[in-house]
Amino acid sequence: MNNSLTRRTFLGATLATATTAALAACATPSPSRGVTRILATDPMVGRFEDRRTASGRITTQQLTAGAFDTTVSGMALATWGYNNALNGPVIRARTGDLLDVAVTNNLNEATSIHWHGLALRNNADGVPGVTQKAIAAGADSSYKFRLTHPGTYWYHSHVDMQRERALSGALVIEDPNEALSYDQEWVIVLDDWLDGISGRPEGVLARLAGGMDMSGMNMSESPMLMGSSSAYLGGDAGDVRMPAHLFNGKTATEPEIFPSKPGNRIRLRIINASGDTAYRVGVPGRKIALTHADGFPVKHVDVDAVVLGMGERIDAILTVTDAFTPLMALPEGKDGSAWGLINAGGAGAAPQASSLPSSLDGVVTDGGRLKADESVILNAQSPDRIHTMRLTGSMDNYSWGINGNMFNPDRPFADAFDIAVNERVQVKIINDTSMWHPMHLHGHSFQISGNGARKDTVIVRPKETVTFEFDADNPGQWLTHCHNAYHAAKGMMGVFSYVR
C-alpha cells in the first residue's frame, strides 16, 4: 500500500479515469476474497431506493460551487463556497420528498457533495472513487434521492480539503407528524476558520505532514496547535491553530441576532461543520434541553452545555426568559469563542463579547453519552457480523489509519469491512491513539451499545472503546472515517462494503 497521500487524492481519486478504474476493479468477484461487491451502479441500489416512502413532492435547490470574496475577523479574503456565501443555503424539505439538487462547479478543480447523515441511495453519497465520478471543473451535475428520516443534517464537499473553506450548508428534513413542541427554530452552523488568514487548508495539511519535528520552525507561525488540552475529550483538543470561529458565518465581534420574545421555546438545530474543533455550546447560567442527536430523538435531558465533535448535530430546546440571551459556542480546549444573541425585546443593553464568561461548566455531555428515545431503539438481536476498527497513528509523523492501514484512494476496497444485505453488524472501535476522533459512517445510522443514541458520528476518546450496531439495509459502498479533516486526509478512512 502506498503510504503517502497528496491533497489531490483526499477521499478518493477525483479524475474520471481513476474513478472508472477503481469502480471497474470491483465489478467482478475479487480473486483474493471470492466476493462480488455491490457497487453504486448496481441495480440493487435503485430497487432499494424505490422501496423508500415517497410523498410525491419534489424539493429543488441550485448550488453553485465557486470562488468569492468575503470578510472574516475584519480581514478581506477570497475563499470558496456555495452560492457566494460562508454558509451554503439552508435546504428545507419533508420526509418522503425527492430532493433534486442541481450543481454547477465554477471551481478550477473537480468537486462533489456528500449528504452527511442521510440513509440515501449509494450513487448520491458524493465520494469520488467510491460512489461517483467527481464533478469536473466547469461542469454541471445533479443529485436526486428520497429523504427517509426527519432531522438535522448537512452537506459538504468530499474532495481534498475543500470542506475547510466554505463548501458546506445545513439540510433540515421536517417531520409532518412532529411531536416536539416549539415556537421558533434556529439553525446554527459552527465552523473553525483559517483560510485566507493564516494559510490555505491544503498548505496547513502539508506542514502538519512533517510531524512533530519543529526544528528551525518559528512556532508563532506554525499551524500546529501545541498545548491544547481538554479533560472532557481525554487530552489533546486538536491539531490546528484556528484564528477564527464562526457562528453562522459570523465571528464573536459581530454575533448573529435572532429575534424572539419572552416565553418562546426555540428549537436549536446545532451543526458542527468544523475541521479540527469540538464546540461546547450553552447559555451562561441556564439549562438547555437536549432532544435529538444526529437527527434521531433521545431521552430528553437538561444540561448546562453540550459538546459537539466535528460532523455531529444536536437539537435542543431553549426557553426565552430575558431581553437578551447569549448562546455561546466555545472551542473545546482552544482559545477563542463564537456566539449568537437572542433579542427578546425589552429594556437594557445587549451584552458585549468581553462580558461573557470564558467557560461553560456544570452538567456537560455529548451525543455519544445520551440514550435513544424508545421509538428509535433497534430491535434486540445477536449480530450476524462483528468488525473491529482499531484507530491507529500518531502526531510523530502525522500519519493516521484504521487497523494500521492508511487509506489508499487508488485501492479503496483493499482493506474493506465486508457486510451483506440484511445483516445486523456490530462494530467495535478501539482508539489506540493519544488523540480523540469523531468517527463517521456514511449511509446508515447506528446505535451505541446499552441503548445509546442513534447516530452517524461519535466521539471516541484516547484509549477508549465504543461499540455500536447497525442494520445493513442500504446496499452499496460506504465510507467510514474520522471527521477531523486533517486526520482523514492523512489516512484514517475505510469502507464498509456490501458483498454478495
C-alpha positions as CSV (number, residue, x, y, z in Angstrom):
1,M,0.0,0.0,0.0
2,N,1.2,3.5,-0.9
3,N,1.7,5.3,2.5
4,S,1.6,8.8,1.2
5,L,-1.5,10.9,0.2
6,T,-1.4,14.1,-1.7
7,R,-4.1,16.7,-1.3
8,R,-5.3,15.7,-4.8
9,T,-6.1,12.2,-3.6
10,F,-8.1,13.1,-0.5
11,L,-11.2,11.0,-0.1
12,G,-10.7,9.1,-3.4
13,A,-9.5,9.7,-7.0
14,T,-11.0,12.9,-8.4
15,L,-10.2,12.2,-12.0
16,A,-12.9,10.4,-14.1
17,T,-10.3,7.9,-15.4
18,A,-9.1,7.0,-11.9
19,T,-12.7,6.7,-10.7
20,T,-13.8,4.4,-13.6
21,A,-10.8,2.2,-13.0
22,A,-11.4,2.0,-9.2
23,L,-15.1,1.0,-9.7
24,A,-14.4,-1.4,-12.5
25,A,-11.8,-3.2,-10.5
26,C,-14.5,-4.4,-8.1
27,A,-17.3,-5.1,-10.6
28,T,-16.4,-8.8,-10.7
29,P,-15.6,-11.2,-7.9
30,S,-12.4,-10.4,-6.0
31,P,-9.9,-13.3,-6.5
32,S,-8.5,-12.7,-3.1
33,R,-11.8,-12.8,-1.3
34,G,-14.2,-14.6,-3.6
35,V,-16.8,-11.9,-3.3
36,T,-18.6,-9.5,-5.6
37,R,-19.0,-6.0,-4.4
38,I,-22.4,-4.3,-4.7
39,L,-21.3,-1.0,-6.3
40,A,-23.2,2.3,-6.5
41,T,-24.1,1.4,-10.1
42,D,-25.7,-2.0,-9.2
43,P,-29.4,-2.3,-10.0
44,M,-30.0,-3.3,-6.4
45,V,-29.3,0.3,-5.3
46,G,-32.2,1.5,-7.4
47,R,-34.5,-1.2,-6.1
48,F,-33.9,-0.3,-2.5
49,E,-34.4,3.4,-3.4
50,D,-37.8,2.5,-4.9
51,R,-38.9,0.9,-1.6
52,R,-38.4,4.2,0.4
53,T,-41.5,6.1,1.4
54,A,-42.5,8.7,-1.2
55,S,-44.6,11.8,-0.6
56,G,-44.9,12.7,-4.3
57,R,-43.3,16.1,-3.5
58,I,-40.1,17.4,-5.1
59,T,-37.8,19.8,-3.3
60,T,-35.3,21.6,-5.6
61,Q,-32.2,23.6,-4.9
62,Q,-29.4,25.1,-7.0
63,L,-25.9,25.0,-5.6
64,T,-23.0,26.7,-7.4
65,A,-19.5,26.0,-6.0
66,G,-17.2,28.8,-6.8
67,A,-14.7,31.4,-5.5
68,F,-15.9,34.6,-3.9
69,D,-14.7,37.5,-1.7
70,T,-15.7,37.9,1.9
71,T,-14.5,39.3,5.2
72,V,-13.7,37.2,8.3
73,S,-12.5,38.8,11.6
74,G,-12.2,42.1,9.7
75,M,-9.9,40.7,7.1
76,A,-10.8,40.7,3.5
77,L,-10.1,37.4,1.8
78,A,-11.0,35.1,-1.1
79,T,-12.4,31.7,-0.5
80,W,-14.7,29.0,-2.0
81,G,-18.3,28.4,-1.1
82,Y,-21.8,27.6,-2.3
83,N,-23.8,30.5,-3.8
84,N,-21.2,33.0,-2.8
85,A,-21.7,32.7,1.0
86,L,-19.8,31.5,4.0
87,N,-22.7,29.2,4.7
88,G,-24.4,27.4,1.9
89,P,-28.2,27.9,1.7
90,V,-30.3,26.0,4.3
91,I,-32.2,23.4,2.4
92,R,-35.6,22.5,3.8
93,A,-37.7,19.5,2.9
94,R,-40.0,17.0,4.4
95,T,-39.8,13.2,4.9
96,G,-40.7,11.4,1.7
97,D,-39.7,14.3,-0.6
98,L,-37.5,13.7,-3.6
99,L,-34.5,16.1,-3.1
100,D,-33.3,17.4,-6.5
101,V,-30.2,19.4,-6.3
102,A,-28.6,20.9,-9.4
103,V,-24.9,21.6,-9.0
104,T,-22.7,23.9,-11.1
105,N,-19.0,23.6,-10.5
106,N,-17.3,27.0,-11.1
107,L,-14.2,26.0,-9.3
108,N,-10.9,25.4,-11.2
109,E,-10.9,21.8,-9.9
110,A,-13.3,18.8,-9.5
111,T,-15.7,18.7,-6.6
112,S,-18.6,16.6,-5.2
113,I,-21.2,16.9,-2.5
114,H,-21.8,14.5,0.4
115,W,-25.1,14.4,2.3
116,H,-23.9,13.9,5.8
117,G,-26.0,11.6,8.0
118,L,-28.5,10.5,5.3
119,A,-29.5,7.0,4.5
120,L,-29.7,7.6,0.8
121,R,-29.0,5.8,-2.4
122,N,-25.4,5.0,-2.8
123,N,-24.7,6.7,-6.1
124,A,-25.8,10.0,-4.5
125,D,-23.4,9.8,-1.5
126,G,-20.8,12.0,-3.1
127,V,-17.5,10.2,-2.6
128,P,-15.3,10.3,-5.7
129,G,-13.6,7.0,-6.4
130,V,-16.1,5.0,-4.3
131,T,-19.7,6.1,-5.3
132,Q,-19.3,8.6,-8.2
133,K,-17.1,10.4,-10.7
134,A,-16.2,13.8,-9.4
135,I,-17.9,16.8,-11.0
136,A,-15.3,18.3,-13.3
137,A,-14.3,21.9,-13.2
138,G,-16.8,23.9,-15.2
139,A,-19.3,21.1,-15.4
140,D,-22.9,20.7,-14.2
141,S,-24.4,17.7,-12.4
142,S,-27.2,16.8,-10.0
143,Y,-28.2,14.7,-7.0
144,K,-31.6,13.1,-6.7
145,F,-32.7,10.9,-3.8
146,R,-35.6,10.4,-1.4
147,L,-35.5,11.7,2.1
148,T,-36.4,8.9,4.5
149,H,-35.9,10.3,8.0
150,P,-36.5,13.7,9.6
151,G,-33.8,15.5,11.4
152,T,-30.9,18.0,11.3
153,Y,-28.3,17.1,8.7
154,W,-25.8,18.9,6.5
155,Y,-24.0,18.8,3.2
156,H,-20.4,19.4,2.2
157,S,-17.7,18.8,-0.4
158,H,-16.0,15.4,-0.1
159,V,-12.9,16.2,-2.2
160,D,-9.5,17.1,-0.9
161,M,-9.6,19.9,1.7
162,Q,-12.4,21.8,0.0
163,R,-14.7,21.5,3.1
164,E,-12.2,23.5,5.0
165,R,-13.2,26.5,3.0
166,A,-16.9,27.3,3.0
167,L,-18.3,24.4,0.9
168,S,-20.9,23.3,3.4
169,G,-24.5,24.0,4.4
170,A,-27.4,22.8,6.5
171,L,-30.1,20.4,5.5
172,V,-33.3,20.2,7.6
173,I,-35.8,17.4,7.0
174,E,-39.1,18.2,8.7
175,D,-41.5,15.7,10.1
176,P,-45.1,16.3,9.1
177,N,-46.1,14.5,12.3
178,E,-43.6,16.3,14.6
179,A,-44.3,15.6,18.2
180,L,-41.9,18.2,19.6
181,S,-43.5,21.4,20.7
182,Y,-41.7,24.7,20.0
183,D,-42.4,28.2,18.7
184,Q,-39.3,29.1,16.7
185,E,-36.4,27.3,15.1
186,W,-32.7,28.5,14.9
187,V,-30.4,26.6,12.5
188,I,-26.8,27.1,13.7
189,V,-23.7,26.1,11.8
190,L,-20.4,26.3,13.7
191,D,-17.1,26.3,12.0
192,D,-13.4,26.9,12.6
193,W,-11.6,29.1,10.1
194,L,-8.1,29.8,8.8
195,D,-8.5,30.0,5.0
196,G,-7.0,33.3,3.8
197,I,-6.0,34.4,7.3
198,S,-3.1,32.0,8.3
199,G,-2.8,30.0,5.2
200,R,-4.8,27.6,2.9
201,P,-6.1,24.3,4.2
202,E,-4.0,22.2,1.9
203,G,-0.9,24.1,2.8
204,V,-1.6,23.6,6.5
205,L,-2.0,19.9,5.9
206,A,1.3,19.8,4.1
207,R,3.1,21.4,7.0
208,L,1.4,19.1,9.5
209,A,2.6,16.2,7.5
210,G,6.1,17.0,8.7
211,G,5.0,15.6,12.1
212,M,6.4,16.8,15.4
213,D,9.8,17.8,14.2
214,M,9.7,21.6,14.7
215,S,13.4,22.2,14.4
216,G,14.1,25.5,12.7
217,M,10.4,26.5,12.7
218,N,9.1,29.7,14.1
219,M,6.3,28.3,16.4
220,S,4.4,31.6,16.3
221,E,4.0,31.0,12.5
222,S,3.4,27.2,12.8
223,P,-0.2,25.9,12.0
224,M,0.3,23.2,14.6
225,L,-1.5,23.8,17.8
226,M,0.7,23.0,20.8
227,G,-0.6,22.6,24.3
228,S,-4.3,22.5,23.6
229,S,-5.9,20.3,26.2
230,S,-9.4,19.1,27.1
231,A,-10.1,16.9,30.1
232,Y,-13.5,16.3,28.6
233,L,-12.0,14.9,25.4
234,G,-9.3,13.0,27.2
235,G,-6.3,15.0,26.3
236,D,-5.2,16.9,23.2
237,A,-8.0,19.0,21.9
238,G,-6.9,19.5,18.4
239,D,-4.0,19.8,15.9
240,V,-4.5,23.1,14.1
241,R,-4.3,26.7,15.3
242,M,-7.5,28.4,14.2
243,P,-7.6,32.2,14.1
244,A,-11.4,32.4,13.9
245,H,-14.5,30.6,15.0
246,L,-17.8,31.2,13.1
247,F,-21.4,31.1,14.3
248,N,-23.5,31.1,11.1
249,G,-20.6,32.8,9.3
250,K,-20.1,35.5,11.9
251,T,-17.3,35.9,14.5
252,A,-17.6,37.0,18.1
253,T,-17.2,40.6,17.3
254,E,-20.4,40.6,15.2
255,P,-22.8,37.9,16.6
256,E,-25.9,36.9,14.7
257,I,-29.1,38.4,16.2
258,F,-32.1,36.1,16.5
259,P,-35.4,37.9,17.2
260,S,-37.8,36.3,19.7
261,K,-39.9,37.2,22.7
262,P,-40.1,36.0,26.3
263,G,-41.7,32.6,26.8
264,N,-40.9,31.4,23.3
265,R,-39.5,27.9,23.0
266,I,-36.7,27.9,20.4
267,R,-35.6,24.7,18.7
268,L,-31.8,24.9,18.3
269,R,-30.5,22.8,15.4
270,I,-26.8,22.9,16.0
271,I,-24.3,21.6,13.4
272,N,-20.5,21.3,13.9
273,A,-19.1,21.8,10.4
274,S,-15.6,22.5,11.6
275,G,-12.4,20.6,10.6
276,D,-10.4,20.3,13.8
277,T,-12.5,21.8,16.6
278,A,-15.1,20.4,19.1
279,Y,-17.5,23.1,20.4
280,R,-19.1,23.4,23.9
281,V,-22.5,25.0,23.5
282,G,-24.7,26.5,26.1
283,V,-26.2,29.6,27.7
284,P,-24.4,31.0,30.8
285,G,-26.4,30.2,33.9
286,R,-29.2,28.5,32.0
287,K,-30.2,25.0,31.1
288,I,-31.0,23.7,27.6
289,A,-33.0,20.5,27.0
290,L,-31.4,18.1,24.6
291,T,-33.9,16.4,22.3
292,H,-32.1,14.9,19.3
293,A,-28.6,13.7,18.3
294,D,-27.7,13.4,14.7
295,G,-31.3,13.6,13.6
296,F,-32.7,11.0,16.0
297,P,-34.7,11.6,19.2
298,V,-33.1,10.9,22.5
299,K,-34.4,10.8,26.0
300,H,-34.6,14.5,27.0
301,V,-32.0,15.7,29.4
302,D,-31.4,19.2,30.8
303,V,-27.7,20.3,30.7
304,D,-25.6,23.3,31.2
305,A,-23.7,22.6,28.0
306,V,-23.3,20.0,25.2
307,V,-20.1,19.2,23.3
308,L,-20.2,18.5,19.6
309,G,-17.4,16.8,17.7
310,M,-16.8,17.6,14.0
311,G,-19.8,16.3,12.0
312,E,-22.2,15.9,14.9
313,R,-25.5,17.6,15.3
314,I,-27.6,18.3,18.4
315,D,-31.1,19.6,18.7
316,A,-32.1,21.3,21.9
317,I,-34.9,23.4,23.3
318,L,-34.2,26.8,24.9
319,T,-37.0,28.8,26.6
320,V,-36.5,32.5,26.3
321,T,-36.8,34.5,29.6
322,D,-34.6,37.5,29.2
323,A,-34.5,40.5,26.9
324,F,-31.1,39.3,25.6
325,T,-29.9,35.7,25.8
326,P,-26.4,34.8,24.6
327,L,-25.9,31.3,23.1
328,M,-22.2,30.5,23.3
329,A,-20.1,28.1,21.3
330,L,-16.6,27.7,22.9
331,P,-13.9,25.8,21.1
332,E,-13.1,22.9,23.4
333,G,-9.6,23.2,24.7
334,K,-8.7,26.1,22.4
335,D,-8.7,29.8,22.6
336,G,-11.5,31.9,21.1
337,S,-15.2,31.9,21.0
338,A,-18.3,32.2,18.9
339,W,-21.8,33.2,19.9
340,G,-25.2,34.3,18.8
341,L,-27.6,36.6,20.6
342,I,-31.4,36.1,21.1
343,N,-33.1,39.5,21.3
344,A,-36.5,39.2,23.0
345,G,-37.0,43.0,23.2
346,G,-37.4,45.0,26.3
347,A,-35.1,47.4,28.1
348,G,-31.4,47.1,28.7
349,A,-28.3,47.0,26.6
350,A,-27.2,43.9,24.7
351,P,-24.2,42.1,26.2
352,Q,-20.7,42.5,24.7
353,A,-18.4,39.6,23.9
354,S,-16.0,40.9,26.6
355,S,-18.6,40.5,29.3
356,L,-19.3,36.8,28.6
357,P,-17.7,34.0,30.6
358,S,-14.8,32.1,29.2
359,S,-16.1,28.7,30.3
360,L,-19.4,26.7,30.4
361,D,-19.3,24.3,33.4
362,G,-21.8,22.3,35.3
363,V,-23.7,19.4,33.7
364,V,-21.9,18.8,30.4
365,T,-22.5,15.9,28.0
366,D,-22.3,14.9,24.3
367,G,-24.4,12.9,21.9
368,G,-22.4,9.7,22.4
369,R,-23.5,9.7,26.1
370,L,-27.2,10.2,25.5
371,K,-29.8,7.4,25.5
372,A,-32.1,6.8,22.5
373,D,-35.8,7.5,22.6
374,E,-37.7,4.2,22.8
375,S,-39.2,4.9,19.4
376,V,-35.8,4.5,17.6
377,I,-34.1,1.7,19.5
378,L,-33.0,-1.1,17.2
379,N,-34.7,-4.4,17.8
380,A,-32.6,-6.6,20.0
381,Q,-30.8,-9.4,18.1
382,S,-27.4,-11.1,18.0
383,P,-25.0,-9.6,15.4
384,D,-24.5,-11.5,12.2
385,R,-21.1,-10.0,11.7
386,I,-18.6,-8.3,14.0
387,H,-15.9,-5.9,12.8
388,T,-13.1,-4.3,14.9
389,M,-11.8,-0.9,13.9
390,R,-8.6,0.0,15.7
391,L,-7.8,3.7,15.3
392,T,-4.0,3.9,14.7
393,G,-1.4,6.5,14.0
394,S,0.3,9.4,15.9
395,M,1.4,13.0,15.8
396,D,5.0,12.0,15.5
397,N,4.9,11.7,11.7
398,Y,1.3,12.8,11.3
399,S,0.1,9.6,9.9
400,W,-3.3,8.1,10.7
401,G,-5.1,4.9,9.9
402,I,-7.6,2.1,10.7
403,N,-6.2,-1.3,11.8
404,G,-2.7,0.0,10.9
405,N,-3.8,0.7,7.3
406,M,-3.5,4.2,5.8
407,F,-6.4,4.5,3.3
408,N,-5.2,4.2,-0.3
409,P,-7.6,6.0,-2.7
410,D,-6.2,4.1,-5.6
411,R,-7.3,0.8,-3.9
412,P,-10.3,2.0,-1.9
413,F,-11.6,-1.6,-1.2
414,A,-8.2,-3.1,-0.3
415,D,-9.0,-3.3,3.5
416,A,-12.8,-3.1,3.3
417,F,-15.1,-4.2,6.0
418,D,-17.3,-6.7,4.1
419,I,-21.0,-6.9,5.1
420,A,-24.1,-8.4,3.5
421,V,-27.7,-7.2,3.0
422,N,-30.0,-7.7,6.0
423,E,-27.2,-8.4,8.4
424,R,-27.0,-6.9,11.9
425,V,-23.5,-5.6,12.1
426,Q,-21.6,-4.9,15.3
427,V,-18.6,-2.6,15.2
428,K,-16.0,-2.2,18.0
429,I,-14.0,1.0,17.6
430,I,-10.8,0.8,19.7
431,N,-8.8,4.0,19.9
432,D,-5.1,3.1,20.2
433,T,-4.0,6.7,19.7
434,S,-3.5,9.6,22.1
435,M,-6.0,11.8,20.2
436,W,-9.8,11.8,20.2
437,H,-11.5,11.1,16.9
438,P,-15.1,11.8,15.8
439,M,-15.9,8.7,13.7
440,H,-18.5,8.9,11.0
441,L,-20.3,6.2,9.0
442,H,-21.9,7.1,5.6
443,G,-25.3,5.9,4.6
444,H,-26.6,4.5,7.9
445,S,-27.4,5.3,11.5
446,F,-26.0,3.2,14.2
447,Q,-27.0,2.6,17.8
448,I,-24.4,2.9,20.5
449,S,-24.3,-0.1,22.9
450,G,-26.5,0.0,26.0
451,N,-29.5,1.6,24.3
452,G,-27.3,4.6,23.5
453,A,-28.3,7.3,21.0
454,R,-28.9,6.6,17.3
455,K,-26.1,8.4,15.5
456,D,-23.9,8.5,12.5
457,T,-20.9,10.3,14.1
458,V,-19.5,9.5,17.6
459,I,-16.6,10.9,19.7
460,V,-14.0,8.2,20.5
461,R,-11.6,9.3,23.2
462,P,-8.0,8.2,23.6
463,K,-7.7,4.5,24.6
464,E,-11.5,4.2,24.7
465,T,-13.6,1.5,23.0
466,V,-17.0,2.4,21.6
467,T,-19.3,-0.3,20.4
468,F,-22.3,0.2,18.1
469,E,-24.6,-1.8,15.9
470,F,-26.5,-1.0,12.6
471,D,-28.7,-2.8,10.2
472,A,-27.2,-3.4,6.8
473,D,-30.3,-2.2,4.9
474,N,-28.7,0.1,2.3
475,P,-26.6,-1.7,-0.3
476,G,-23.5,-0.1,-1.8
477,Q,-20.0,1.1,-0.8
478,W,-20.0,3.3,2.3
479,L,-17.1,5.3,3.6
480,T,-16.2,5.4,7.3
481,H,-13.7,7.9,8.6
482,C,-12.6,10.3,11.2
483,H,-14.3,13.7,10.7
484,N,-11.2,15.6,11.7
485,A,-10.5,16.7,8.1
486,Y,-6.7,16.5,8.7
487,H,-6.8,13.0,10.2
488,A,-9.0,11.8,7.3
489,A,-6.7,13.4,4.7
490,K,-3.8,11.5,6.2
491,G,-5.4,8.1,6.1
492,M,-8.0,7.5,8.8
493,M,-10.6,6.1,6.4
494,G,-12.1,2.8,5.4
495,V,-15.1,1.3,3.5
496,F,-18.0,-0.8,4.7
497,S,-18.5,-2.8,1.6
498,Y,-21.7,-4.7,0.7
499,V,-20.9,-8.0,-1.0
500,R,-22.8,-10.9,-2.5
